[in-house]
């Protein structure tokens, strides 16, 4: 039996979460260092997965398969394609920075009458979320994926509701109520989506007789498994609804601004840069793989919903007064681009969507974590409470600017490549949709530059004069993220080489080819 590398990669943070939670209450610092060490070991395992994956090899590699619930044909079945490898790398890369950025977010509040917040639990739940997300990117058994898809909601609920943002303008009681509301809304939205998906999972078992994704895809390809058109469409809608909630796609997005606004900045990054990627990843792997005809049937409506997400999210970001909610609405717009790229049904669009998942995760992490450092200094999330920060904290302002420029997809930074591919791939098949989507670029420039202008430039406000610049720990969080943004902006080839073969497999599943460019005959 070959070494179970995929299991080990997910097991390291899971075991680390248990060990971190077991650290004695008085040794909070030891728990932090243990969590950081575990996240770095997980990153090393992900690097080995990246190195061992062969882009030109089999579709699913490093596979593992063991019987789990034999009576129902459920297996512990793992395997990664290029898309999964890229997202495992993103997850493993971001978690150490999330841990380091949240170093003091769960420390006791000496000036507050609220109960002591368990530091060990905070970092243990972050590691547990990492384990579940990585395993969801590896799972090729539909039922196993569903269990992970739902189970990750539990630690996320407690991270949002129990460890909320301390920069709140209201009373402690009001802040607790809003955290509870955000956590419950997050849980209910995703649970409803999950229950609908469960019905579709059961329906898939009735039709296909099993849960193995590779086997179902192969059976559909060779004609040994046929689904009635109406059955396939209903099953597709059950899966897609759950993934659209997680993504989040308009109009199922409303939980995200509340969750990101009330969570700490590192947890907000965990939500939008890591957990939400499971939704868009699953659209590529399960919706297009299992239900190719239904995916093509639903494409016009999904493209329209993606365009609404792009424009609507960007417009609401322009009007925000809260820094964190602005980033949340910007993320809704960016997820619209990702979904648009997936359902453009072109190789450029799907490659761009996968790169967008990775690049959006890194750019949002950079911007949100710097914003979190800024908010922790001033104690306010309101844009109007800032001004002239670049004069008193130039390094903080400079890193904030780079994170913002990455968010608006400035050429030379990583998101530009992915957004360009999505727009090219969309325009080649749906020109009108491509034109409408470009408005999101203009609006992104508007909300990003206005945010920077109102917070970082102009006269220095009295409350801002004594703000310290980034500390060494904070620089250790931000500097590597900016370096990755620049590296992937000028040299995306390591990612595209891994992603493109998997995209070709997906295009083959839905039996689509790229449109031929129309070239006028020479006169």
N, C-alpha and C positions, 0 to 999 in steps of 0.2 A: 504494500500500500504506500502510495506517495505521501510525502509530508503534507498534512492538512493546513496549508498556508492561509487559506481564506478563513477557516475556523479560528486559527490562532489570531489573525488580525482583528477579528471581532471579539474574541475571548479576552484579549489583553485588557481593553478598557472595561469589560464587564467584571472581570476579577478585580481590577483596580478599583472599581466603584465599591465593591463589597469591602475591600481592605480599607479604603478611605473612610467609609461610613463607620468602620470598627475602631478607628483611632480614638483614644480617650478624649473626652470633652475638653480637657485643659490643654491639649496639645494641638491647637488649631494650626499653628505654623507647620507642624509636621504633616498634617493632612494636606495642606496646600502643596508642599513640596512633593509629597507622594503623588498627588493628582497630576502635577506638572510632569514628573518623571514618567508616569504611566502614559500620558499623552505623547511624550517624545518617543517612547518605545513603540507605541502604536504607529507613529509617523514612520519610524524605521521599518516596521512590518509592511506598511503601505508602499514604501519605497522599493521593497523587495518584490511586492506584487507588480509594481510598475515595471521593474527591471525584467521580471520573468515573463511578462506578457509579450507574445509575439504578434504584432499587428497583422502579419500575413498568414497567421495560423488558423486554427479552428475558430468557429464563431464564439463558443464558450470554452474558456480555458481554466486550468487549475481546478477542475471540477471535483466535487465530492458528492456522494450519494449514499444514503443509509436509510433503511426502513424506519419509519417513525410510528404512524398509526396505520398498521397494515390493513385493517378492516376497510378503511376508506381510501386506500391507495395514497396516503399522505407520506411524503418522504422528506428527510432532511437533505435537500438537494441544492448545491451551490455551484456557481460558475460565473465568470466575469467576461463581458465583452469590453470593447474599447471605451464605450460610454460609461460602463460601470467602473472601470479602472480610473478614468478621469475624475469621477465624482467621489470615489473612495479617497483619491489623493487630495481633493479639495477638503473633504471632511477632516482627514488626519492632519492636514496642514493648518487648518483654522483652530482646532481645539486647543493646542498649546497657547495660542495667542488669546483665546477666550478665557482660559484659566488664568493667564498672567494678567490680563486686563481686569478680571474680576477678583483680584487678590484680596481686596478689602471689602468687597460688596456684601459679604455675609458676616462681617465682624460685629460683635455686640455694639449696640448703640447706647453709649453711656449717658447721653442727655435725653433719652427717650424712655417713656414709661412702658413701651411695648415689650413683649417677651423677647428673651434672647433668641437670636436666630442661629440655628445650628450650622456652623461653618462646614463641618464634615459632610452634612447632608447636601449642601449646595454643590460642592465639587463632586460628590459621589453621583448626584443626579446628572450632572453634565457628562460625566464619563459613561453613565448608563445610556443616555441619549446617543452618544457617539457609537456605542456598541450596536445599538438597534439600527441606527441609520446605516452603518457600514454593512451589517448583515442584510438589510433590505436591498442594498445595491448588489449583493452577491446572490440572493435567493432566486432560484429558477423554479421552485415549486410555488404555485400560486397561493396555496393555503398557508404555507410558511410565510410568504410575503405579507399576506393579510394579517396574520398574528402580529408581526413586527410593526406593520402600518398602524395598527390600533394601539399596541402596547406602548409605543413611544409617547403617546398622549399623556400617560400618567405622570412621568417625571416632569414633562413640560408644564403640565397643569400646576404642579407645586412650585416650579421655578418661577412661573409668572405670578401666581397668587401669594406665595409665601416669601418671595425675595424681590419685591417690587422696587421701583426707582425711588430713591430717597429725596430726589429733587422734586418736591411736590408743593404747589402753591397753597393748598388747603391745609386743614388740620390733619393730625395723624389718623383720626377716625375716618375722615373723608377719603384720605389716601388709601386706607385699608379697604374701604368699600369699593373704590374704583378698581383696585387690584383684583378684588374678588370678582367683580363684574367682568373684567377683562378675561380672567382665567376661566370662568364659567362659560362665557361666550365662546372662547377658543375651544373648550371641551365639547360643548353642545354641537357647534357647527361641524366639527370633525367627527363626532360620534354619529351624527345623522348620516353624514357621507359614508362612514364606515359600515353602518347597518345596511344601507342600500347596496353597498359593494358586497356585503356578506350574502345577500340574496342572489346577486349576480354570480358570486363564487359557487354557491350551491347549484345554480342553474347550469354553470359551466361543467360541473362534475356530472350532472345528469346527462348532458349532451355529449361530453367528451370521454366520460368514464375515468377520468384521472385529473391530476393537477400539474403534471410536469410540463412546463412551458416548451422546452425543446421538442418533446414528443408530440405535443399538440400542433406546433408549427409544422413539424415534419409530416404529420398525418394530413394536415390541410393541404400541404404542398403536393403530396402524392395522390390526393383524392380519396384516401381511405376514411376521412372524416369530413362530412358535409353538414353545414348548418343551414336551416331555413332562413331566408332573408329577415323575416320579422323577429325570429329568435335571436339571431346575431345582433340585430339592432338594439333589442332590449338589453341584452347582456352588455353590449358596448356602453349603453347609457348608464347602466349601473356602475361600471368601472369608472367611466369618465367623470361622472358626478362627484365621486369620492376624490378623484385626483384633482378636479377643478377646485374643490374646496381647499384642499391642501396647498394648491399651487401658489396663491389664490387667484382665481379668474373672476372678473366681473360677471354676474352680480353676487357671487358667493364670497366676496372679499372682505366684508365689513368687519370681521373679527380681527384682521391683521393690524389696523391702526391702533385699536384699543390694546392689543397684546403687546405690540412694540412700544407704545407710549408708556405703559405702566411697568413693563419689565425693566430690569437693569440693562445698560447698554450691551454687555457681553451676552446676556440671554436674548436680547433683541437680535443680535447677530446670529445666535444659535438658531433662532426661529427662521429668519428670512434667508440666511446664507447657507444653512445646512438642512434643517428639517423640511422646509418648503420645497427643496430640490427633489425630494422623494416623489412629490406629485408630478412634476414635469418629466422626471426620469421614467415614471411608471406609464405615462402617456406613450412614450417611445417604445418601451419594452413590452407592455401588456396590451394597450389599446390597439396599436398598429400591428403587433405580432399576432395577437389572438383573433382580432376582428378586423381584418384588412378591408373587406367590402363595406362594413358599417362605418369604418373610419373615413372612407372616401365619400360615403353617403352623407355623413355629418359635417364634412369639411367646410362647406359654405357658411353654415351657422357658426361653427367654431372660429373661423377666420373673422367673422363679423364681431363675435364676442371679444376676440383678442384685440381688434382695432378699438373697440370701446374701452377696454382696459388700458390700452396705450394712451389714448387721448384723455380719458376721464381721470386716470391716476395722475397724469402730468398736470392737468388743469387744477385738480385739488391740491397738488403739491405747491403750485404757484401761490395759492391763497392761504397756506398754513401759517399760523403764528407760533406753533410748537415745533422745535427742531426735530425731535424724534418722529413726530407724526408726518412731517415733511418727508423724511427718509422713507417712512412706511408707504406713503402714497407714491413716491418715486419708484419703490420696489414693485408696487402693483403695475405701474406702467412698464417696467422692465420685464416682468413676468408675461405681460401681454406680448412683448417681442418674442419671448421664448416659445410661447404657444403658437404664435404666428409662424415662426420658423419651422416648428414641428409639422404643422398641418398645411404648410405650403406644398408639401410633398415633392420637394426638390432636394438633391444632395447638398447644394449650397445652404439651403434653408435649415436642414436638419443638422449639418455640421456646425453652422453658425449658432443654432439653438443650444447644442451641447457645449460649445465654447462659451456661450453666453451664461449658461449655468455656472460654469467655473469662474469666469471673469466677473460676473455680477457678485458672486460670493466674496471674492477677494476685494473688489472695489467697495462694496457695501460695508464689509468688515472694517476697512481702513477709515471710511468716512464716519461710520457710526461709533467706532471706538474712540476716535479723536473727539467727536462730539460728546461722548460720554465723559472723557477727561475734562472737557471744557465745562460741562454741566455740573460735574462734581465740585469744581472750584467755585462756581458762582452760586450754585444751589437753585438754579432756575432753568426750565426748558424753554422759556419764552424768548423768541428772537428779539423782541423789543427791549429786553433787559441787557443786551450786549451792545458793544460799539467800541471801535478802536483797539480791539484785542491785539492786532498785529504789531502795535507799538509797544506793548508790554510783554507779549509772549510771541515773538516772531517765529520760533520753530513750530509752536502749536498752530499758528495761523498758516504757515507754509505747508505743513502736512495736511491740514484741513483743506487747503486749496487743491492740493494734488488729488486727494480723495474725491473732492467735488468735480474736478476736471475729468477724472476717470468715470464718474457717474454720468457725465454728459457725453461720454465716449469721444474724448479728444484724440485725434490721430497721434500715434506714438505710445498710447496707453492701451492696455489689454482689451477693454470692452469695445474699442473701435473696430477691431478685426471681426469680432463676433456680430456686432450690430450691422456692419457692412455686409457680411455674408447673408444674414437674415433678410436684409432689404433686397439684395441682389436675387436671392433665391425666390423671394416672394414676387418681386417685379416680373421675373421671367415667366411666371404662370398666372399671376393675378396683378396686372399693372396698376389698376385702380387702388387695390389694397396696399400695394407698395407705396404709392403716392401719399395716401392717407397716413400711413405709418410714419412717414418722414416728419410729419408735424410733431411727433413725439420728441424728435431731436431738437427742434426749435424750442419747444416748451421746456425741455431738460436744461438747455442753456439758460433759459430765463430763470427757472426756480433755483438753479445752482448758483449762478452769479449774483442774483438778488440776495440769496442767503449769505453768501460771503460778504457782499457789500454792506449789509445791515449789521452783521456781527463783527467783522474784522476791521473794517475801515471806518473813517470818519473820526469825530472827536472821541476821546477816551472818556467813558462814563465813570463817575466817581466810584461805583461798586466794582469796576473792572481794573482800577489802577494798581491794585496789589495782587493781581492774579499771577501765580508763578508759571514759568514755562514748563515744558515737558520734562519730567524726571527721567532718570536712567531706565527704570522699569518700563515706563510708558514709551520711551524711545525704542526699547527692545521689542515692544509690541508693534509699533507703527512702521519702523524703518524696513523690516523684512517684507512687509506687505507691499509697501511702495516699490521696493526693489523687484518683487515678483510682477507687479503691474507693468513696470517698465520693460522687464525682460520679455514677458509674453506679448507686450505691445510691439516690440521690434523683431521678435523671433518666436512666433507661435507654432513653428513646425513640430516640436516635440509632442504637442497635443494633437495637432491635426493628423499627424502620421498614425496615431493610435485610434483616433475617432473615426476617420474616414472609412476604413474597411467595415466597421460596424454599421455605419450609416448606409453603406451599399447593401448590407444584408437586410436592413429595415426597408429600404426602397424595393428590394426584391420581394419582401413579404407582401407589400401592398401592390406589387406589380405596376410600379410607376417608373418612368424614365424622365430625365430632365428634358424640358422643351428645347427644341432646336432653335437657336437664335435666327431671327429673320434678317437676312442680309440682302440689300437691294442689289440687283445686277448692275455691273459696271456699264456705263453708257459708252 
